[in-house]
Amino acid sequence: MSLLRPLRLVLTAFVMSFLVACSGLNNDSPPVNRFGAINIAASNSSATTAEAQATVIFFDAITASVPDSRLQQNDQCEVSARDTVPFVTRGENRAGTAVSLTANGNTVSLPYDVSLFRYANIANTTIPYTAGNQVQVTIPGDPVTFPGATIGVRLAEPIIPGNLTLPASGQNWTVTWNATNDPTAAIILTLQFANPSTAPFANAQLICSLRDDGSYTIPGTLLGRFLAAPASRRALELLRWRTNETQIDPRTLLHIVSSVDTTVTFP
């Protein structure tokens, strides 16, 4: 699975996109393994603070491939179709009454949603944090479906783009942002645009996986369709993300990802 796939989809569709489901296993089949996925997705509220929402799911599978920000340290880009269909994250198993999340000195309880089989912060609430904060998530556990565990990660710092001016046709474009220069963090830069330019919405994208070093120059040869799209149907998104995981036992993996994004539009 390419790490260049749109990260929001990778994170929120973690179960559906990556697992090979296990049902009707016989004695010759591989054992069912247990996975937990914690997604903390934020948006900037200032240059140093962000507001996040958290979703936690548990599921069984033979295997699952998980995104790892530490592996995304080589700059690369590709053009792809842009998936605009909303995706609702659904889990499978329950691992206790509520999951607790502690960040910035505050502890938030994430109740279990019986309709979506997942844990999430209460509707219309967010989790505020400051750059440099760590988060710790505590799973109470269930004796059958998933053991009790804790995991932490440094939260993705607010991402602030530099001064961006569209280049002339055929010219390279250097995009800058406030770097962390942290090899556990990575950046997804996405140019969204209508292709062809008469398309009614931004149905295509140039998506780049980058080191968090604060600068990337997009070759002018990749910008033609973006620059040709109407202003109302093009945008640039920068997303910073950071992951961690822990192998609880030989058949149980817990994974966490923190991300923060910002979108820039052009007249």
C-alpha positions in Angstrom: 0.0 0.0 0.0 1.5 3.4 -1.0 2.2 5.8 1.8 1.2 8.5 -0.7 -2.4 7.7 -0.4 -4.3 10.6 1.1 -3.4 10.5 4.8 -6.9 11.3 6.2 -8.3 8.4 4.3 -5.4 6.2 5.4 -6.0 7.1 9.1 -9.8 7.1 9.2 -10.2 4.1 6.9 -7.6 2.1 8.8 -9.7 -1.0 9.3 -11.4 -1.1 5.9 -8.4 -0.1 3.8 -5.7 -2.4 5.4 -7.1 -5.4 7.1 -7.7 -8.8 5.7 -10.8 -9.9 7.6 -11.0 -13.2 9.3 -14.2 -15.1 9.3 -15.1 -18.8 9.0 -11.5 -19.8 9.8 -10.7 -23.5 9.8 -7.9 -25.2 11.6 -5.4 -24.6 8.8 -5.9 -20.8 8.7 -3.6 -18.3 10.4 -4.6 -17.2 13.9 -6.8 -14.2 14.3 -4.8 -11.2 15.6 -6.1 -8.2 17.5 -5.5 -4.6 16.5 -6.2 -1.2 18.1 -6.1 2.0 16.1 -6.1 5.5 17.7 -6.5 8.5 15.4 -6.1 12.0 16.8 -6.9 14.5 14.1 -6.4 18.2 14.7 -6.6 21.6 13.0 -4.6 24.7 13.9 -6.2 27.1 16.3 -3.1 29.3 16.5 0.6 29.1 15.6 1.2 27.1 18.8 -2.1 25.5 19.7 -4.5 23.0 18.0 -7.9 21.5 18.5 -8.2 17.7 18.1 -10.8 15.0 17.8 -10.0 11.4 18.7 -11.4 8.1 17.4 -10.4 4.7 18.8 -11.3 1.3 17.2 -10.5 -2.3 17.9 -10.8 -5.2 15.4 -9.6 -8.7 14.5 -7.7 -9.6 11.4 -5.1 -12.0 10.0 -2.9 -9.0 9.3 -3.0 -5.2 9.0 -0.5 -2.8 7.5 -0.2 0.5 9.5 1.1 3.9 8.5 4.5 4.8 10.0 5.7 8.4 9.9 9.3 7.3 10.6 9.3 5.5 7.2 8.2 8.5 5.2 11.5 10.4 5.1 12.1 10.4 1.3 10.4 13.2 -0.7 8.2 11.8 -3.5 5.0 12.9 -5.4 2.4 11.3 -7.5 -0.8 12.4 -9.3 -4.0 10.5 -8.4 -7.8 10.8 -8.4 -9.1 12.5 -5.3 -11.6 10.6 -3.2 -14.3 12.9 -1.9 -16.7 10.3 -0.6 -17.2 10.7 3.2 -15.9 7.8 5.2 -17.3 6.8 8.6 -14.9 5.0 10.9 -16.4 1.9 12.3 -14.8 -0.6 14.7 -15.5 -4.1 15.6 -14.7 -4.9 19.2 -15.2 -3.3 22.6 -12.3 -2.9 25.1 -13.9 -1.5 28.2 -16.4 1.1 29.1 -14.5 4.2 28.1 -11.0 5.1 26.8 -9.2 7.9 28.6 -6.9 10.4 26.8 -4.6 12.8 28.7 -3.0 15.8 27.0 -1.9 19.2 28.1 -2.7 18.3 31.7 -6.3 17.4 30.9 -7.9 14.0 30.9 -10.8 13.4 28.5 -13.1 10.3 28.6 -13.9 8.8 25.2 -17.2 6.9 25.6 -18.1 3.9 23.5 -20.5 4.5 20.6 -22.6 1.4 20.3 -23.8 2.3 16.8 -20.4 2.7 15.3 -18.5 0.2 17.6 -15.9 2.8 18.4 -14.7 5.3 21.1 -14.7 9.0 20.4 -14.9 12.3 22.2 -18.4 13.6 22.8 -20.1 15.3 19.8 -19.2 19.0 19.3 -16.3 18.8 21.7 -12.5 19.0 20.9 -9.3 18.3 22.7 -7.1 21.4 22.9 -3.3 21.1 23.1 -0.1 23.1 22.7 2.9 22.4 20.6 5.3 20.0 22.4 2.6 18.3 24.3 2.5 14.5 24.6 -0.7 12.5 24.7 -1.2 9.3 26.7 -4.1 7.0 25.9 -5.3 4.3 28.4 -7.3 1.3 27.2 -9.2 -0.4 30.1 -9.3 -3.6 28.1 -11.5 -6.7 27.9 -10.5 -10.2 28.9 -11.6 -11.6 25.5 -11.4 -8.9 22.8 -8.4 -6.7 23.7 -6.1 -6.4 26.7 -5.6 -3.3 28.8 -2.8 -1.1 27.6 -1.4 2.4 27.4 0.4 4.2 24.6 1.7 7.7 24.0 2.9 9.9 21.2 4.1 13.5 20.8 1.2 15.4 19.3 1.6 16.9 15.8 2.5 20.5 16.1 0.4 23.2 14.4 1.6 23.5 10.8 2.0 27.1 9.4 2.7 27.6 5.7 5.1 30.3 4.6 4.1 33.1 2.2 2.7 31.3 -0.9 2.3 32.9 -4.3 1.3 30.9 -7.3 4.2 30.5 -9.9 4.0 31.4 -13.5 3.2 28.5 -15.9 6.2 26.1 -16.3 8.0 27.5 -13.2 9.0 25.5 -10.2 7.2 26.3 -6.9 8.9 26.2 -3.5 6.4 25.6 -0.7 7.6 26.3 2.9 6.2 25.7 6.4 7.4 25.7 10.0 9.6 22.7 10.2 10.2 20.4 13.2 13.2 18.7 11.6 12.0 15.7 13.6 12.6 12.3 12.0 9.5 10.9 13.8 7.3 13.4 12.0 6.4 13.6 8.3 4.5 15.9 5.9 1.8 15.3 3.4 1.5 18.2 0.8 -1.6 17.9 -1.4 -2.5 20.1 -4.4 -6.2 19.6 -5.1 -7.6 20.6 -8.5 -10.4 20.1 -11.1 -9.2 17.9 -14.0 -10.2 18.8 -16.6 -10.6 22.4 -15.6 -14.3 22.2 -16.4 -14.9 19.5 -13.8 -17.5 20.6 -11.2 -15.2 19.9 -8.2 -11.6 19.2 -7.3 -11.5 15.6 -8.4 -7.7 15.2 -8.8 -4.6 15.8 -6.7 -0.9 16.0 -6.7 0.1 14.4 -3.4 3.6 14.5 -2.0 5.1 12.6 1.0 7.9 14.8 2.5 10.4 15.1 5.3 9.4 17.7 7.9 12.3 20.0 6.9 10.3 23.1 6.1 10.6 23.3 2.3 9.9 21.4 -0.9 10.1 22.6 -4.5 7.4 21.2 -6.8 8.6 20.8 -10.4 6.9 23.1 -12.8 6.2 20.1 -15.0 3.7 18.8 -12.3 1.8 22.1 -11.9 0.1 22.6 -15.3 -3.3 21.1 -14.4 -3.4 22.7 -11.0 -2.7 26.2 -12.4 -5.2 25.7 -15.2 -8.1 24.9 -12.7 -10.4 27.6 -11.6 -9.6 29.3 -8.3 -12.8 27.9 -6.7 -11.7 24.4 -7.5 -8.1 24.3 -6.4 -6.4 24.3 -3.0 -3.2 23.4 -1.2 -3.3 21.3 2.0 -0.3 20.7 4.4 -0.6 18.0 7.0 1.9 17.0 9.7 1.7 13.5 11.2 3.5 11.4 13.8 2.9 7.8 14.8 3.8 5.2 17.5 2.9 1.6 18.1 3.4 -1.0 20.8 3.3 -4.8 20.5 1.3 -5.8 23.6 1.7 -9.5 23.1 2.6 -11.8 20.1 -0.9 -11.3 18.6 -1.9 -7.8 19.8 -0.8 -4.5 18.3 -1.8 -1.0 19.4 -1.1 1.9 17.0 -1.6 5.7 17.4 -1.3 8.5 15.0 -1.5 12.3 15.6 -2.0 14.7 12.7 -2.8 18.4 12.1 -3.6 20.1 8.9 -4.3 23.4 7.3 -5.7 24.4 3.9 -4.7 27.4 1.7 -6.8 28.7 -1.2 -5.8 31.0 -4.0 -7.7 33.8 -5.7 
